[in-house]
């Protein structure tokens, strides 16, 4: 039985639509259920990942929920759980449940399903604009001033194919080559010290209202091994092992090799800058478990402008890790606070360099 990455053949990309707008577009399946949605286009499967990019599920659930609320309400929190890895070669159905419609707050739950099984679930809360009154208690953490600004211009993102696209001819024909749907400049950690004192910084940008939710999952739980100087890719041997296990076309395998080589170089650069030592610890398995986003001032910024993300890890242990992220607008306004817990299991034998 052939697989299809969308229920309906994806429409042609509109020239005025950004890659992010194309990736996050939804179809409402009113003839089946009034609050049922599906992805209009195949979802991005990052090279080497177990499934689709988690930020895609987060952002599409947000878009689906937003379609069921009045325009004068805005999201202020999302509490998400990653249940199963999403398969980019089959459609996702988003089931929205209208939990509560109040005068000041609206609550929705959204469950993303594939093959009848939940792969992702989230509860969202929306608040009515200007419902807090005119007399308020206000404060926010200021944006760091020591971080280098983003460049005036950067090259467009490199194309990224879905890893599932080569499983059969039908899916391969459907899955047209897509651009990575956002810009990101990841800066190396340059400060030595204990893991809980280190902070990582990224500049991120994508032109879409749900882009903030989408990008909040990028490089998030990976902060835990980074602050411990544990490389994602440690040697050419590691790359070859990954390529042996990789299922994809020859072109996809070459894309994967280039991606892994880039990760290896980034890890080596970061280790040199911090003066850390490679003690042989290696990542065995790392996946996101849950993800919470608190949105601040959602109408006071534009997602197509650069945003600064600061990430730190206050705790890791028992095969898990915790990461906290703050995101500021280009103008220095704190626009989101994110918390993520993930599974971070290390190989139980240390790798020795030859």
C-alpha positions in Angstrom: 0.0 0.0 0.0 1.5 3.3 -1.1 1.9 6.2 1.3 0.8 9.8 0.7 2.3 12.6 2.7 -0.9 14.7 2.4 -4.6 13.8 2.1 -5.0 16.0 -0.9 -2.4 16.8 -3.6 -0.4 19.8 -2.4 -1.2 23.0 -4.3 1.5 24.8 -6.2 3.6 27.1 -4.1 2.5 30.7 -4.4 5.4 33.0 -5.3 4.5 35.5 -2.6 4.4 32.8 0.1 7.5 32.2 2.2 8.8 28.6 2.8 7.4 28.9 6.4 3.9 29.8 5.2 3.9 26.9 2.7 5.1 24.4 5.3 2.6 25.4 7.9 -0.5 25.7 5.7 -3.5 23.6 6.8 -6.7 22.3 5.2 -9.9 22.3 7.2 -11.9 19.1 6.8 -15.3 20.5 7.5 -17.1 17.7 5.7 -15.7 15.2 8.1 -15.6 17.2 11.4 -16.0 21.0 11.9 -12.7 21.3 13.9 -10.6 18.7 12.0 -7.5 19.9 10.1 -4.7 18.3 8.1 -1.3 19.4 6.7 -1.6 20.8 3.2 2.1 20.1 2.4 4.6 17.5 3.4 6.4 18.3 6.7 10.1 18.8 7.1 12.1 15.8 8.3 15.5 17.1 9.4 18.5 15.0 8.3 19.2 12.3 10.8 16.1 12.9 12.9 13.7 10.1 14.1 10.7 11.9 12.7 9.4 15.3 11.5 10.6 18.5 13.1 8.8 18.9 16.4 8.3 22.6 15.8 6.1 21.8 12.8 3.6 19.9 15.0 3.7 22.7 17.6 3.0 25.4 15.0 0.3 23.5 13.1 -1.5 22.7 16.3 -1.4 26.4 17.2 -2.7 27.4 13.7 -5.5 24.8 14.0 -6.6 26.1 17.4 -6.4 29.7 16.3 -8.9 28.9 13.5 -11.5 28.2 16.2 -11.3 31.4 18.2 -12.4 35.0 17.7 -9.8 37.4 16.3 -9.6 39.5 19.5 -8.0 36.6 21.4 -4.3 35.8 21.3 -2.4 32.7 22.6 -0.5 33.1 25.8 0.5 29.5 26.6 1.0 26.1 25.1 1.7 22.9 27.0 2.9 20.2 24.6 3.8 16.5 24.8 5.7 14.6 22.1 4.2 11.1 22.1 5.5 9.4 19.0 7.9 10.3 16.2 5.9 11.8 13.3 6.2 10.2 9.9 6.7 12.7 7.1 5.5 10.3 4.4 1.8 10.1 5.7 -0.7 12.9 6.6 -1.3 14.2 10.0 -4.9 14.9 11.3 -5.3 17.6 13.9 -8.3 17.2 16.1 -9.3 20.4 18.0 -11.5 20.2 21.1 -13.2 23.3 22.4 -12.7 22.9 26.1 -13.9 26.3 27.3 -15.0 29.6 25.9 -14.9 32.3 28.6 -15.2 36.1 28.5 -11.4 36.6 29.1 -9.9 33.2 28.4 -10.4 30.4 25.9 -9.0 26.9 26.2 -8.4 24.4 23.4 -6.7 21.0 23.2 -5.3 19.7 19.9 -4.3 16.2 19.2 -2.2 15.3 16.2 -2.7 11.8 14.9 -1.3 9.4 12.3 -2.7 6.0 11.6 -5.3 6.7 14.3 -2.6 7.0 17.0 -1.7 10.3 18.8 1.8 11.5 18.0 1.5 14.9 19.7 -0.9 16.6 22.1 -1.2 20.1 23.4 -3.4 22.4 25.5 -3.5 26.0 24.6 -4.9 29.0 26.4 -5.9 32.3 24.7 -6.6 35.6 26.4 -8.7 38.5 25.2 -6.9 41.6 24.2 -6.8 44.4 26.8 -8.6 42.3 29.4 -5.9 43.1 32.0 -7.0 46.6 32.6 -5.0 49.9 32.4 -3.3 49.6 35.8 -0.8 46.8 35.6 2.3 45.2 37.1 4.9 44.9 34.4 8.5 43.9 34.0 10.7 41.7 31.8 14.3 40.4 31.6 16.2 42.7 29.3 17.9 41.3 26.1 21.6 40.6 26.5 23.8 43.4 25.1 27.0 41.4 24.5 25.7 39.2 21.7 26.9 40.0 18.2 24.1 41.3 16.0 23.0 39.2 13.0 24.6 40.0 9.6 22.8 42.4 7.4 22.2 39.6 4.9 22.6 35.9 4.8 22.4 33.3 2.0 19.0 31.6 1.6 18.5 28.3 3.5 19.7 25.1 1.8 17.1 22.7 0.4 16.1 19.9 2.7 14.4 16.7 1.5 12.1 14.5 3.6 13.9 11.4 4.6 10.7 9.4 4.1 10.4 10.6 0.5 12.4 7.7 -1.0 10.3 4.9 0.6 8.2 4.5 -2.5 7.7 6.1 -5.9 4.3 7.7 -5.1 5.7 9.5 -2.0 8.8 10.4 -3.8 6.8 12.1 -6.6 4.7 14.0 -4.0 7.6 15.2 -1.9 9.1 18.1 -3.8 12.3 19.5 -2.6 11.6 22.1 0.1 13.7 24.8 1.7 14.5 24.7 5.3 11.7 27.0 6.3 13.5 29.4 8.6 16.8 31.2 9.0 19.0 30.5 12.0 22.5 31.6 13.1 23.7 29.4 15.9 26.6 31.0 17.9 29.0 28.7 19.7 29.2 28.6 23.4 32.4 30.5 24.2 32.4 30.7 28.0 34.0 28.0 30.2 32.5 27.0 33.5 30.0 24.6 35.0 27.2 23.3 32.7 24.4 25.1 34.6 26.2 28.5 34.1 26.6 28.3 30.3 24.3 30.0 27.9 23.8 29.4 24.2 22.5 32.1 21.8 20.8 31.8 18.4 19.4 34.4 16.0 16.2 33.1 14.4 13.9 34.5 11.7 10.9 33.3 9.6 8.0 35.2 8.1 4.9 33.7 9.6 2.7 34.3 12.7 3.3 30.8 14.0 7.0 30.9 13.2 7.8 31.7 16.9 6.2 28.4 18.0 7.8 26.5 15.1 11.3 27.8 15.8 11.1 27.4 19.6 11.9 23.7 19.2 15.1 24.2 17.2 18.4 23.1 18.9 16.5 23.2 22.2 17.1 20.0 24.2 20.5 19.7 22.4 21.7 22.4 24.8 22.1 19.7 27.4 25.0 17.8 25.7 26.4 21.1 24.5 27.0 22.5 28.0 28.7 19.2 28.9 31.0 19.4 25.9 29.5 16.2 24.5 29.7 16.4 20.7 26.9 15.3 18.5 29.4 14.1 15.8 32.8 13.2 17.1 34.7 11.5 14.3 34.6 10.4 10.7 33.8 6.9 12.0 30.7 8.3 13.6 29.6 9.8 10.3 30.2 6.5 8.5 28.1 4.6 11.0 25.3 7.0 10.7 25.4 6.8 6.9 25.3 3.0 7.0 22.1 3.2 9.0 20.6 6.0 6.9 17.8 5.0 4.5 17.5 7.3 1.6 18.5 7.9 -2.0 22.2 8.6 -3.0 21.5 12.3 -3.3 19.9 12.3 0.2 22.9 10.4 1.6 25.3 13.0 0.2 23.1 15.7 1.7 23.2 13.8 5.0 27.0 13.5 4.8 27.4 17.2 4.3 25.1 18.0 7.2 27.0 15.6 9.5 30.3 17.1 8.5 29.1 20.5 9.3 27.9 19.4 12.7 31.3 17.8 13.4 33.1 21.1 12.5 30.7 23.1 14.7 31.3 20.8 17.7 35.1 21.0 17.3 35.0 24.8 17.0 32.8 25.1 20.1 35.1 22.7 22.1 38.1 24.7 21.2 36.5 28.1 22.1 35.5 26.9 25.6 38.8 25.1 26.3 36.8 22.0 27.2 38.1 18.5 27.0 36.4 15.6 25.1 36.1 13.0 27.8 34.7 10.3 25.4 31.0 10.6 26.4 28.6 10.2 23.5 24.9 10.7 22.9 23.0 7.4 22.6 19.5 8.8 22.3 18.1 12.3 22.5 14.4 13.2 22.0 12.0 15.9 23.3 9.4 14.7 25.8 7.5 17.9 26.6 7.5 21.5 25.6 5.9 24.6 27.1 5.8 28.1 25.5 4.6 31.2 27.3 3.9 34.0 24.8 4.5 37.6 25.9 3.4 40.6 23.9 2.4 38.5 20.9 1.2 41.4 18.8 4.3 43.6 19.5 6.7 41.9 17.1 7.1 40.6 13.6 8.3 37.0 13.2 10.0 37.9 9.9 12.5 40.1 11.8 15.5 38.7 13.7 14.8 37.3 17.1 17.4 36.4 19.7 17.1 33.2 21.6 19.0 32.5 24.8 19.1 28.9 26.1 20.4 27.4 29.4 20.1 24.1 31.2 19.6 24.3 34.9 19.4 20.5 35.4 20.3 17.1 33.9 20.2 13.7 35.4 18.5 10.3 35.4 18.7 10.1 31.6 16.8 13.4 31.1 17.6 17.1 30.8 15.9 20.4 31.2 16.4 23.5 29.0 15.0 27.0 29.4 14.8 29.5 26.6 14.0 33.2 26.4 13.3 34.9 23.1 13.5 38.6 22.4 12.4 40.7 19.5 14.9 42.7 17.5 13.8 45.8 19.6 14.7 44.0 22.9 11.2 43.0 24.0 10.9 39.7 25.7 8.3 37.8 23.6 8.5 34.2 24.7 9.8 32.0 27.5 10.1 28.2 26.7 10.8 25.2 28.9 11.6 21.7 27.5 12.4 18.4 29.1 14.0 15.7 26.9 15.4 12.2 27.0 19.2 12.5 27.0 20.7 9.0 27.3 24.4 8.5 26.8 26.2 5.5 25.5 27.4 3.4 28.4 30.8 2.9 27.0 33.1 5.9 26.4 34.6 6.4 22.9 38.4 6.5 22.7 40.1 8.5 20.0 42.5 6.6 17.8 
